[in-house]
Amino acid sequence: MTDEEKNKLFKDFDITEEEKRRYVFDELRDFQILDLCRKLEKLDLSSSDRKAVEMAKSQIEDDWRTPLLTYLQKLLTEYSR
């Protein structure tokens, strides 16, 4: 994706400066994931669905492995009691 294409998508999807720093936007799907997560966050989601949305957002972070490991460790702790 060219810088010009990326800049157009930043505008089209109203990406904030904080989001530009936090997330990797290498392809259109990254923009689409964030857009869907934003829309879902505005809804009255169940606790498990909120966690799923947070997990989805973490997958477009540069270091997506750390949030995934943290989530899986918490999950293991919950079910190991």
C-alpha positions in Angstrom: 0.0 0.0 0.0 1.4 3.4 -0.9 1.6 6.3 1.5 -1.0 8.1 -0.5 -3.4 5.1 -0.2 -2.7 4.8 3.5 -3.3 8.5 4.1 -6.6 8.3 2.3 -7.7 5.4 4.5 -6.6 7.3 7.6 -9.0 10.0 6.6 -11.8 7.7 5.4 -11.7 5.7 8.7 -11.1 8.8 10.8 -8.0 7.2 12.5 -6.7 9.3 15.4 -3.0 10.0 16.0 -3.0 7.7 19.0 -4.4 4.9 16.8 -1.8 5.6 14.2 0.9 5.1 16.8 -0.7 2.0 18.5 -1.8 0.0 15.5 -0.2 -1.4 12.4 -2.1 -0.4 9.2 -0.4 -2.4 6.5 -3.5 -3.4 4.6 -7.1 -2.5 4.2 -8.2 -5.3 6.6 -6.4 -3.6 9.5 -8.6 -0.5 9.0 -11.7 -2.7 8.7 -10.9 -4.6 11.9 -10.5 -1.3 13.8 -13.7 0.1 12.3 -15.7 -2.9 13.2 -14.3 -3.0 16.8 -15.2 0.7 17.2 -18.8 0.0 16.1 -19.0 -3.0 18.4 -17.7 -1.1 21.4 -20.6 1.3 21.1 -23.1 -1.6 21.6 -24.2 -3.2 24.9 -21.9 -6.2 24.6 -21.6 -9.1 27.0 -18.5 -9.4 29.0 -17.1 -12.2 26.8 -17.9 -10.3 23.6 -16.1 -7.2 25.0 -13.1 -9.4 25.6 -13.3 -10.7 22.1 -13.4 -7.2 20.7 -10.3 -6.2 22.8 -8.5 -9.4 21.6 -9.4 -8.5 18.0 -8.0 -5.0 18.4 -4.8 -6.4 19.9 -4.2 -8.3 16.7 -3.6 -5.1 14.8 -1.0 -3.9 17.3 2.7 -4.1 16.3 3.3 -6.4 19.3 0.2 -8.5 19.2 1.8 -11.5 20.9 2.0 -9.9 24.4 -1.7 -9.1 24.7 -2.5 -12.6 23.3 -0.2 -14.3 25.9 -1.7 -12.2 28.7 -5.2 -13.1 27.7 -4.4 -16.8 27.4 -2.6 -16.9 30.7 -5.6 -15.3 32.4 -7.9 -17.8 30.7 -5.8 -20.7 31.9 -5.7 -19.2 35.5 -9.5 -19.0 35.5 -10.0 -22.6 34.4 -7.2 -24.0 36.6 -8.9 -23.2 39.9 
